[in-house]
Structure formats: structure tokens, C-alpha cells
């Protein structure tokens, strides 16, 4: 992910999201992320109230769990952003679309928690999609509504079902 100024990222987020709620969540996320990402313990300490306010407003009141440690690329789009849950270890590429009730997280194994998914660029998640474990979702993949993905996904795949399968022609 290229280093862009926070203002540029926020302006892109505002421009590509059609709903006021999504714009609000992403602007607040970008500010809280920047506060927590500072290498200065003094800055992190001074800005702690911003991160706490973000967590209370966005997670507790709005029902959207995007921790400030999640790395989200440029121009994410949140449609009907309710019940969205993203593990703090997730990395999401540029131009991804997430609809309501999407979960992107790690798995609990007998050895403890797994790593979280890595999501490529231009990935589209249908409503209620669940993506779990130390997997990679390739660029331009589409994850259908209600699909459960626990294995890595090839670029341009179209995944549907539980367990998910690629339905591209010729696959």
C-alpha cells in the first residue's frame, strides 16, 4: 500500500462511498488509525481518547467492528455497513467492497488463534460472507453472499457456498 497523506485517503474514502454512515466510519477509522500508528508513545498517549471514542461510537453504538490496527488500503467501499467484523490482523488491499454482515477473521485451533486473512485489491464481498484463517484472497476475487471461505482464493475467482467453491467458467 502506497503511503498517502491522511487527508488524501479521507478524501478518496468520502468520494467513493455513497452513504453518509460509511463516510463517517471511514473518516473516523482513518483518524484513529493514524493516532495509533504513530511511533511516538507520547502521541499515542495523547490521542488515546480519540481511539477510545472511535471504539465506543463505531463498535458499540454502530455495530461495526473495525479495530484501529486493521490495515485498509485506498478507496474501500462499505455498503449498508452494519454488523461488519474485521479482525485486527487483517490486511485489506485497495478498492475493496464490503457489504453488511461480512466477517473477516482468524480461526481458533487447538494450538491457539491462527493468523488473519490477507485480502488483495478490488475484492468484493457479498452480504454475510465469512472469511476465516491464515488465507489469501487474490486480486479481483468475488466472494458471494453467505459464502464461507476457509482456503486461499485465486485471483479473479468467484466463490460461492458453504464451503465455498469457485464457479468461474471452466473451473
Backbone bond lengths (Angstrom), bond angles and torsions (degrees), N, CA, C in turn:
res aa  C-N    CA-C-N  psi(-1)  N-CA   C-N-CA  omega(-1)  CA-C   N-CA-C  phi
1 X - - - 1.459 - - 1.523 107.61 -
2 X 1.316 117.35 126.14 1.462 121.84 179.51 1.522 109.74 -68.02
3 X 1.315 115.36 150.15 1.460 120.08 177.73 1.528 108.52 -81.83
4 X 1.285 115.19 114.34 1.458 121.77 177.59 1.513 107.48 -117.12
5 X 1.293 116.37 153.25 1.456 118.62 176.55 1.532 109.04 -67.06
6 X 1.314 115.00 152.00 1.462 119.72 -179.07 1.529 110.72 -59.09
7 X 1.311 117.80 -39.65 1.470 120.78 179.94 1.523 110.83 -61.98
8 X 1.319 117.57 -43.06 1.465 120.77 178.79 1.523 110.76 -63.13
9 X 1.341 117.26 -42.87 1.463 120.55 178.04 1.521 111.08 -62.13
10 X 1.309 116.16 -44.95 1.467 120.37 -179.55 1.529 110.50 -62.73
11 X 1.319 117.57 -42.58 1.466 120.05 -179.96 1.532 110.94 -63.86
12 X 1.327 117.16 -40.20 1.470 120.24 176.35 1.526 110.81 -63.61
13 X 1.346 116.90 -43.56 1.469 120.51 179.29 1.521 111.41 -60.67
14 X 1.319 116.32 -43.01 1.463 120.57 -179.98 1.525 110.58 -64.53
15 X 1.322 116.24 -42.89 1.469 120.77 -177.06 1.526 112.80 -65.35
16 X 1.336 118.02 -38.28 1.474 119.29 -173.05 1.526 113.86 -92.82
17 X 1.321 118.94 -6.62 1.467 121.13 179.06 1.516 110.44 -103.61
18 X 1.328 117.06 121.59 1.458 119.66 -175.07 1.533 114.77 -79.07
19 X 1.322 117.74 -17.31 1.466 120.32 -173.76 1.525 111.82 -105.97
20 X 1.328 116.38 139.31 1.463 121.47 -179.01 1.522 111.59 -59.26
21 X 1.329 117.83 -39.08 1.461 121.35 -179.14 1.530 110.59 -61.46
22 X 1.323 117.27 -45.41 1.467 121.10 179.39 1.522 110.60 -63.64
23 X 1.316 116.65 -41.80 1.461 120.48 178.35 1.526 110.46 -60.32
24 X 1.326 116.62 -46.38 1.460 121.62 -179.91 1.529 111.12 -59.93
25 X 1.342 116.39 -49.17 1.463 121.11 -178.38 1.522 110.69 -59.88
26 X 1.317 117.43 -46.30 1.467 120.07 -177.27 1.529 112.97 -69.42
27 X 1.329 117.93 -37.72 1.470 119.99 176.31 1.526 109.79 -63.41
28 X 1.333 116.52 -46.53 1.462 120.86 179.75 1.535 109.94 -63.55
29 X 1.335 117.19 -41.28 1.475 121.03 177.29 1.529 110.45 -59.56
30 X 1.332 117.76 -48.65 1.474 120.32 -177.73 1.531 110.97 -59.13
31 X 1.323 117.15 -42.11 1.465 120.79 -179.85 1.528 110.08 -66.57
32 X 1.337 117.41 -47.68 1.466 121.22 -179.54 1.528 111.26 -64.52
33 X 1.339 117.50 -38.96 1.470 121.39 177.47 1.527 110.09 -61.34
34 X 1.319 116.66 -47.09 1.465 120.94 -179.44 1.527 110.81 -61.30
35 X 1.320 116.94 -39.17 1.465 120.35 179.00 1.524 111.09 -64.32
36 X 1.331 117.45 -42.26 1.457 121.17 -178.77 1.513 113.41 -77.68
37 X 1.321 117.76 -21.97 1.462 121.54 -176.77 1.528 113.07 -85.30
38 X 1.300 117.52 -5.58 1.463 120.34 -179.69 1.527 110.41 -61.18
39 X 1.309 116.61 141.52 1.464 120.48 178.03 1.529 111.58 -80.23
40 X 1.301 116.02 -8.95 1.460 120.61 -178.69 1.529 110.97 -91.01
41 X 1.339 118.08 120.94 1.464 119.71 176.24 1.532 112.10 -62.55
42 X 1.309 116.22 -29.12 1.471 119.49 178.74 1.530 109.99 -66.72
43 X 1.337 116.93 -46.75 1.472 120.90 178.71 1.526 109.98 -62.31
44 X 1.337 116.87 -44.20 1.467 119.75 179.39 1.526 110.49 -61.15
45 X 1.325 116.88 -39.24 1.463 120.32 178.88 1.519 112.48 -67.33
46 X 1.328 116.31 -44.78 1.467 120.65 -179.73 1.524 111.58 -65.17
47 X 1.328 116.53 -34.80 1.470 119.94 -176.40 1.533 113.46 -92.73
48 X 1.336 116.99 2.94 1.469 120.29 178.38 1.536 112.47 -51.78
49 X 1.337 119.98 -41.70 1.467 118.72 179.21 1.538 113.41 -58.76
50 X 1.328 117.48 -31.69 1.470 120.05 177.85 1.523 109.74 -66.40
51 X 1.336 117.25 -43.76 1.467 120.77 179.90 1.524 111.00 -67.15
52 X 1.320 117.27 -37.41 1.465 120.95 177.92 1.533 109.56 -67.06
53 X 1.323 117.35 -44.51 1.468 120.66 178.10 1.528 110.86 -61.04
54 X 1.337 116.71 -41.98 1.470 120.87 176.98 1.517 110.15 -57.09
55 X 1.326 116.65 -48.74 1.467 121.05 -178.11 1.532 111.22 -61.59
56 X 1.310 116.81 -43.98 1.463 120.32 -178.65 1.524 110.87 -66.27
57 X 1.309 117.22 -48.98 1.468 120.78 -175.94 1.525 111.92 -70.48
58 X 1.323 116.71 -52.98 1.466 120.03 -173.02 1.529 111.76 -75.94
59 X 1.319 117.83 -45.98 1.460 120.59 -177.14 1.528 111.37 -79.92
60 X 1.303 117.55 -59.81 1.452 120.06 -172.72 1.524 113.50 -69.52
61 X 1.337 117.82 -43.67 1.459 119.43 -175.66 1.526 113.74 -90.96
62 X 1.325 117.38 -36.08 1.463 120.06 -176.78 1.530 112.97 -95.54
63 X 1.337 118.31 -12.66 1.450 121.79 177.41 1.521 114.61 71.50
64 X 1.331 116.16 32.28 1.465 121.95 179.72 1.522 107.37 -122.52
65 X 1.327 116.95 114.14 1.456 121.15 -175.03 1.526 110.26 -103.56
66 X 1.328 115.36 88.88 1.470 122.13 174.53 1.525 106.17 -121.94
67 X 1.335 117.42 94.31 1.468 119.46 -179.53 1.532 111.73 -60.51
68 X 1.311 115.47 156.01 1.465 120.16 -177.78 1.525 112.63 -72.71
69 X 1.324 118.97 -5.26 1.467 121.42 175.96 1.529 111.95 -90.08
70 X 1.326 117.75 -13.74 1.462 120.91 177.34 1.523 107.78 -62.60
71 X 1.324 116.64 138.43 1.463 121.00 177.29 1.527 107.83 -104.03
72 X 1.312 115.53 112.71 1.458 121.90 -178.90 1.521 108.48 -113.96
73 X 1.322 115.88 129.73 1.461 121.64 -179.51 1.521 112.48 -71.57
74 X 1.297 114.86 -164.98 1.461 122.08 -176.55 1.528 111.22 -77.17
75 X 1.312 114.68 148.15 1.467 125.32 171.56 1.532 115.14 54.86
76 X 1.337 118.69 47.15 1.462 117.66 173.38 1.526 109.09 -70.52
77 X 1.322 116.56 149.65 1.460 120.83 176.53 1.520 107.81 -120.27
78 X 1.330 116.60 127.20 1.458 122.36 177.05 1.526 107.49 -112.34
79 X 1.325 116.46 111.03 1.463 120.39 175.66 1.515 108.56 -96.69
80 X 1.328 116.69 131.40 1.467 121.86 177.39 1.525 109.69 49.52
81 X 1.297 116.08 53.15 1.465 121.71 -171.05 1.524 112.28 -69.63
82 X 1.320 114.03 83.14 1.455 122.45 174.49 1.519 107.31 -132.72
83 X 1.327 116.55 141.86 1.463 122.84 176.07 1.530 112.04 59.94
84 X 1.301 117.52 28.66 1.463 122.59 175.98 1.523 107.35 -82.52
85 X 1.343 117.20 126.70 1.465 121.75 -178.41 1.523 108.64 -128.46
86 X 1.333 115.91 121.44 1.455 121.22 -180.00 1.525 108.39 -129.67
87 X 1.335 116.81 126.24 1.457 122.18 178.78 1.528 109.82 -65.47
88 X 1.325 116.00 147.68 1.469 120.13 -176.54 1.522 114.16 -63.98
89 X 1.330 118.83 -18.09 1.456 121.14 179.73 1.518 114.72 -90.44
90 X 1.322 117.29 -0.64 1.460 121.67 -177.46 1.527 110.65 -71.98
91 X 1.339 114.85 142.34 1.459 122.04 171.82 1.521 106.33 -120.27
92 X 1.332 116.30 125.36 1.466 122.58 -177.39 1.523 108.49 -117.90
93 X 1.318 116.35 132.14 1.451 121.94 -178.75 1.522 112.98 -74.71
94 X 1.328 115.28 -166.39 1.463 122.64 -178.24 1.531 111.55 -81.56
95 X 1.334 115.31 151.27 1.467 123.43 169.55 1.527 113.78 61.69
96 X 1.318 117.70 33.65 1.466 121.18 179.00 1.528 110.56 -89.69
97 X 1.324 115.57 149.16 1.460 122.63 179.74 1.523 108.48 -116.96
98 X 1.332 116.19 128.48 1.463 121.80 177.17 1.518 109.39 -126.35
99 X 1.320 115.35 129.90 1.456 120.72 177.82 1.529 109.78 -101.74
100 X 1.318 115.51 178.16 1.466 119.99 -174.77 1.533 112.64 -61.46
101 X 1.311 113.91 150.33 1.465 124.26 175.84 1.530 114.09 64.64
102 X 1.318 117.91 24.11 1.467 121.17 175.16 1.526 108.07 -81.44
103 X 1.339 115.53 136.79 1.463 122.01 175.12 1.521 108.22 -121.32
104 X 1.327 116.46 126.61 1.458 122.31 176.11 1.522 105.85 -127.44
105 X 1.341 116.45 108.05 1.451 117.94 -173.63 1.502 115.00 -153.76
106 X 1.322 113.86 -175.66 1.457 120.00 178.76 1.526 109.45 -90.30
107 X 1.326 115.80 178.12 1.467 121.78 177.22 1.521 109.02 -118.47
108 X 1.312 115.06 151.09 1.453 120.15 171.83 1.521 107.34 -91.88
109 X 1.316 116.20 127.00 1.458 121.50 178.84 1.521 108.48 -120.51
110 X 1.313 117.00 174.63 1.462 119.41 178.36 1.530 111.42 -63.93
111 X 1.349 116.52 -20.16 1.461 121.17 178.76 1.527 113.08 -95.11
112 X 1.312 117.78 2.17 1.463 121.84 -179.00 1.522 110.94 118.40
113 X 1.308 115.60 -156.97 1.462 120.39 -178.79 1.520 110.99 -82.01
114 X 1.333 115.66 140.65 1.463 120.78 175.80 1.520 109.72 -83.19
115 X 1.306 115.29 172.77 1.460 120.06 171.94 1.529 108.57 -70.40
116 X 1.307 116.03 165.71 1.465 122.03 -179.79 1.531 110.11 -95.07
117 X 1.334 117.55 161.78 1.468 120.98 -179.50 1.527 113.87 -65.73
118 X 1.332 114.12 153.67 1.460 122.93 170.46 1.523 105.80 -110.22
119 X 1.308 116.91 125.54 1.461 122.06 -175.20 1.526 108.99 -111.61
120 X 1.323 116.33 128.29 1.457 122.07 -178.99 1.519 112.67 -73.77
121 X 1.310 115.74 -166.19 1.464 122.72 -179.76 1.531 110.66 -85.64
122 X 1.334 115.47 148.95 1.466 123.59 173.71 1.527 113.28 59.63
123 X 1.321 117.09 33.06 1.456 121.49 177.15 1.525 108.21 -86.85
124 X 1.321 115.99 137.99 1.462 121.53 -179.13 1.526 109.25 -117.67
125 X 1.339 115.82 127.24 1.458 122.24 -179.32 1.519 109.78 -110.09
126 X 1.329 116.83 124.56 1.459 121.44 175.23 1.521 110.81 -76.22
127 X 1.315 116.13 164.84 1.461 122.08 -179.17 1.523 110.66 -56.72
128 X 1.319 116.13 134.78 1.454 121.47 175.37 1.516 115.32 75.04
129 X 1.318 118.42 9.54 1.461 120.66 178.17 1.523 109.51 -67.58
130 X 1.337 115.52 144.55 1.461 121.89 179.84 1.521 107.96 -126.21
131 X 1.325 116.37 123.46 1.459 122.57 -177.83 1.518 106.01 -124.97
132 X 1.350 117.28 117.91 1.454 120.64 -172.50 1.518 113.10 -132.47
133 X 1.314 115.60 141.38 1.449 121.60 169.28 1.511 114.90 101.72
134 X 1.327 115.06 -179.38 1.468 121.49 -177.84 1.529 110.93 -80.94
135 X 1.323 115.24 68.60 1.462 121.07 -175.28 1.523 110.33 -122.20
136 X 1.328 114.71 167.84 1.453 121.55 176.96 1.524 108.42 -119.66
137 X 1.316 115.56 134.22 1.462 121.58 174.38 1.521 106.03 -105.03
138 X 1.333 117.26 116.26 1.456 122.11 -175.04 1.516 114.14 -68.78
139 X 1.325 115.81 160.07 1.463 122.41 178.53 1.524 110.72 -54.65
140 X 1.336 115.58 143.13 1.466 124.08 173.80 1.525 113.81 65.81
141 X 1.330 118.40 15.10 1.463 120.61 176.96 1.521 109.99 -75.45
142 X 1.317 115.19 153.97 1.467 122.05 174.57 1.523 107.06 -122.54
143 X 1.324 115.41 128.28 1.457 121.69 178.97 1.531 106.39 -110.28
144 X 1.321 116.56 114.76 1.457 121.34 -174.27 1.515 113.62 -68.50
145 X 1.321 115.25 159.97 1.455 122.07 178.87 1.523 110.17 -56.83
146 X 1.318 116.35 133.21 1.447 121.90 177.28 1.518 115.53 74.57
147 X 1.298 118.34 3.67 1.468 121.16 -179.26 1.526 110.71 -73.53
148 X 1.337 115.23 147.80 1.458 121.30 176.17 1.522 106.90 -117.42
149 X 1.338 115.85 114.58 1.463 122.08 -174.97 1.522 108.83 -112.73
150 X 1.339 116.54 118.61 1.464 121.38 179.08 1.527 112.03 -125.72
151 X 1.341 116.65 4.46 1.467 121.72 177.45 1.521 108.29 -128.45
152 X 1.318 116.53 152.61 1.465 120.54 -178.65 1.526 111.01 -55.94
153 X 1.327 114.87 149.08 1.463 122.93 -175.05 1.529 108.70 -117.68
154 X 1.322 115.69 131.86 1.463 121.58 179.95 1.529 111.03 -70.08
155 X 1.317 117.32 155.31 1.466 119.79 173.23 1.531 110.06 -56.21
156 X 1.328 115.94 142.46 1.466 125.20 177.65 1.523 114.31 66.42
157 X 1.329 118.34 8.84 1.464 120.52 178.18 1.521 110.32 -68.10
158 X 1.312 115.62 153.73 1.468 122.78 173.35 1.521 105.81 -120.26
159 X 1.320 116.35 103.44 1.450 122.24 -173.03 1.525 110.91 -100.11
160 X 1.338 115.54 131.16 1.465 120.82 177.60 1.520 109.10 -139.58
161 X 1.324 115.65 155.99 1.451 121.83 171.25 1.507 115.68 91.62
162 X 1.350 112.88 178.25 1.458 122.31 178.77 1.521 108.13 -139.05
163 X 1.335 117.14 105.54 1.457 127.48 -0.20 1.525 110.73 -72.16
164 X 1.299 115.66 154.49 1.473 119.61 -174.85 1.519 111.58 -69.86
165 X 1.323 114.68 152.78 1.473 122.20 175.76 1.515 107.32 -143.40
166 X 1.314 116.04 153.23 1.468 122.67 -179.30 1.530 108.69 -84.02
167 X 1.320 117.64 124.47 1.474 120.26 -177.82 1.527 112.84 -107.34
168 X 1.330 117.06 14.82 1.475 118.16 176.67 1.518 109.42 -55.65
169 X 1.320 115.77 148.95 1.469 120.88 177.27 1.517 108.76 -58.70
170 X 1.327 116.55 130.46 1.461 121.47 177.24 1.514 114.09 85.49
171 X 1.327 117.45 1.14 1.481 118.58 179.52 1.495 110.92 -84.91
